[in-house]
């Protein structure tokens, strides 16, 4: 008799699990993700939908813009930030589910130039003359260092290396890191500071220097479910981000998978 009760209990648990999975599969997952993850998350979303797990709707922008939108009540289920600051911002406002938060990815900061630029490879250190590389009227394209994570990391690195004074009056601060990439692709800026993953997807720029990893805080991409969103659907997608399939996509685009 006791054995039968155990079997019934187990059966109910399994049925409940399938019910949750089925409910999640019927729900659209709205993912707010940092602009630098655009290609990877788009590919992962297609894989996720192809498995019948549910449709994915994405919104890509700078982490700061997305965080502020979520804090203002924008309907999202998952938030993927390019730094801890903006995830902490939402956590303090109880706008994300702290229990679901984990560090997903890492990245590198690089110096890029247009593909046909005459600028050769350089060592990014305290002896680098950025002003000479920029020329008489050129500007350094980067994410706005006051708001955009890539720009914030870049500013920290250049301050530590003693290069910030050379460039702070010669910036082209962009709304996100992809916009900074485009400016260099078009040849409208002789140099840009972006993530290594952004440089890797472009055939119109080349990396001319790498910022030392110890010149700035570790680049970490945390992810979490948004409070008040579709919890089951968010949990299912967060689990998929940990899968071997998703990790392979991130690795393909040059991310450090945690």
C-alpha positions in Angstrom: 0.0 0.0 0.0 2.8 2.3 1.0 4.6 1.5 -2.3 1.5 2.4 -4.3 1.3 5.8 -2.6 4.9 6.5 -3.4 4.3 5.5 -7.0 1.3 7.8 -7.2 3.3 10.7 -5.7 6.1 10.2 -8.1 3.7 10.1 -11.0 2.1 13.3 -9.9 5.5 15.0 -9.7 6.4 13.9 -13.2 3.0 15.0 -14.5 3.5 18.4 -12.8 6.9 18.8 -14.4 5.5 18.1 -17.8 2.7 20.5 -17.2 5.2 23.3 -16.3 7.3 22.5 -19.4 4.2 22.5 -21.6 3.1 25.8 -20.2 6.5 27.4 -20.8 6.5 26.1 -24.4 3.3 27.9 -25.1 4.6 31.2 -23.8 6.7 33.8 -25.7 10.0 34.6 -23.8 10.9 38.3 -24.0 14.6 38.7 -23.7 16.3 42.1 -23.1 20.0 41.6 -23.9 23.1 43.7 -24.2 23.9 44.8 -27.8 27.2 42.9 -27.9 25.2 39.6 -27.6 23.0 40.3 -30.6 24.3 37.6 -33.0 24.7 34.9 -30.3 21.3 35.4 -28.7 19.6 35.6 -32.1 21.1 32.2 -33.0 20.3 30.7 -29.6 16.7 32.0 -29.9 16.3 30.1 -33.2 17.7 26.9 -31.7 15.3 27.3 -28.7 12.3 27.8 -30.9 13.3 24.9 -33.2 13.2 22.6 -30.3 9.6 23.5 -29.7 10.5 25.2 -26.4 8.6 28.4 -27.3 9.1 31.6 -29.4 11.7 34.2 -28.4 11.2 37.9 -28.7 14.4 40.0 -28.3 15.3 43.6 -27.6 19.0 44.6 -28.0 20.5 47.9 -26.7 23.0 49.0 -24.2 22.7 47.4 -20.8 21.9 50.7 -19.2 19.1 51.5 -21.6 17.5 48.1 -21.1 17.9 48.2 -17.3 16.2 51.6 -17.2 13.4 50.3 -19.4 12.8 47.3 -17.1 12.9 49.6 -14.0 10.2 51.7 -15.6 8.0 48.6 -16.2 8.9 47.5 -19.7 7.5 43.9 -20.2 10.5 41.5 -20.2 11.1 38.0 -18.9 14.9 37.7 -19.0 17.6 40.4 -18.7 21.2 39.8 -19.9 23.6 42.6 -19.0 27.1 43.3 -20.2 28.3 44.2 -16.7 27.3 43.7 -13.1 26.5 47.3 -12.4 23.2 47.4 -14.2 22.1 44.0 -12.9 22.9 45.2 -9.4 20.8 48.3 -10.2 17.8 46.2 -11.0 18.4 43.8 -8.1 18.3 46.8 -5.6 15.0 47.8 -7.1 13.7 44.2 -6.8 13.1 44.2 -10.5 14.9 40.9 -11.1 14.6 37.6 -9.3 17.9 37.4 -7.4 17.6 33.6 -7.0 17.8 33.1 -10.7 20.8 35.3 -11.3 24.1 33.8 -12.5 27.2 34.9 -14.4 27.0 33.6 -18.0 29.8 35.1 -20.1 33.1 36.9 -20.2 34.7 39.1 -22.9 37.8 41.2 -23.9 38.3 44.9 -24.8 40.1 45.6 -28.0 41.3 48.5 -30.2 40.0 48.4 -33.8 40.7 50.3 -37.0 39.0 50.3 -40.4 40.1 47.3 -42.5 42.2 49.4 -44.9 43.7 51.6 -42.2 47.4 52.2 -42.3 47.6 51.7 -38.5 49.7 48.7 -37.7 49.5 46.4 -34.7 50.2 48.3 -31.5 51.0 47.4 -27.9 48.2 48.8 -25.6 50.3 50.0 -22.7 51.2 53.3 -20.9 53.6 54.2 -23.8 50.9 54.1 -26.5 50.5 57.5 -28.2 46.8 57.4 -29.0 46.7 61.0 -30.1 49.1 60.3 -33.0 47.0 57.3 -34.1 43.9 59.5 -34.2 45.6 62.1 -36.3 44.8 65.8 -36.3 41.0 65.6 -36.1 40.1 61.9 -35.6 38.0 60.7 -32.7 38.0 57.5 -30.7 34.6 55.7 -31.2 33.4 53.9 -28.1 30.3 53.2 -26.1 29.4 56.2 -24.0 31.7 55.7 -20.9 29.0 57.2 -18.6 26.5 54.5 -19.4 27.6 51.8 -21.8 29.5 48.9 -20.2 32.0 48.5 -23.0 32.8 52.2 -22.7 32.9 52.0 -18.9 35.5 49.1 -19.1 37.4 51.0 -21.8 37.6 54.2 -19.7 38.8 52.2 -16.6 41.5 50.6 -18.7 42.7 53.8 -20.3 42.7 55.6 -16.9 44.8 52.8 -15.4 47.3 52.9 -18.3 47.5 56.7 -18.2 45.9 57.2 -21.6 42.6 58.8 -20.7 43.9 62.4 -20.8 44.9 61.8 -24.4 41.4 60.8 -25.5 38.8 62.3 -23.2 38.4 65.4 -25.4 38.5 63.4 -28.6 35.7 60.8 -28.1 32.8 59.8 -30.3 30.6 58.4 -27.5 28.0 56.1 -28.9 24.6 54.8 -27.6 26.0 51.2 -27.5 29.0 49.1 -28.5 27.5 48.1 -31.9 27.1 51.8 -32.8 30.7 52.3 -31.9 31.7 49.4 -34.2 29.6 50.8 -37.1 31.3 54.2 -36.9 34.7 52.6 -37.5 33.3 50.3 -40.2 32.2 53.4 -42.1 35.7 55.0 -41.7 34.1 57.9 -39.8 36.5 57.2 -36.9 40.1 56.1 -37.3 40.0 54.0 -34.1 37.4 52.3 -31.9 37.3 50.6 -28.6 34.8 47.6 -28.6 34.5 44.1 -27.3 36.6 41.3 -29.0 33.3 39.6 -30.0 32.1 42.7 -31.8 35.3 43.0 -33.8 35.1 39.3 -34.7 31.7 39.6 -36.5 32.8 42.4 -38.8 34.7 42.1 -42.0 35.2 45.8 -42.2 37.5 46.3 -39.2 40.6 44.7 -37.8 42.0 44.5 -34.3 45.1 46.5 -33.9 45.5 46.1 -30.1 44.3 44.2 -27.1 43.7 45.9 -23.7 45.5 44.0 -20.9 42.9 42.0 -18.8 44.3 43.5 -15.6 43.8 47.1 -16.8 40.0 47.0 -16.0 37.6 45.0 -13.8 36.7 41.5 -15.1 34.1 41.7 -17.9 31.2 39.7 -16.7 27.8 39.2 -18.3 25.2 38.3 -15.6 21.7 37.1 -16.5 18.5 36.7 -14.5 14.7 36.4 -14.7 12.8 39.7 -14.6 10.5 40.0 -11.6 6.9 40.0 -12.6 7.6 38.3 -15.9 6.6 34.8 -17.0 8.6 32.8 -14.4 8.2 29.4 -16.0 9.1 30.6 -19.5 12.1 32.5 -18.1 13.3 29.6 -16.1 13.2 27.3 -19.2 15.2 29.8 -21.3 17.8 30.4 -18.5 18.3 26.6 -18.3 18.8 26.5 -22.1 21.5 29.2 -21.8 23.5 26.7 -19.7 23.2 23.9 -22.3 26.0 22.6 -24.5 24.2 23.9 -27.6 24.0 27.5 -26.3 27.5 27.4 -25.0 28.8 26.3 -28.4 27.1 29.3 -30.0 28.6 31.7 -27.5 32.0 30.2 -28.0 31.6 30.5 -31.8 31.2 34.3 -31.4 34.3 34.6 -29.2 32.7 34.8 -25.7 34.4 33.3 -22.7 31.7 30.8 -21.5 31.5 30.5 -17.7 
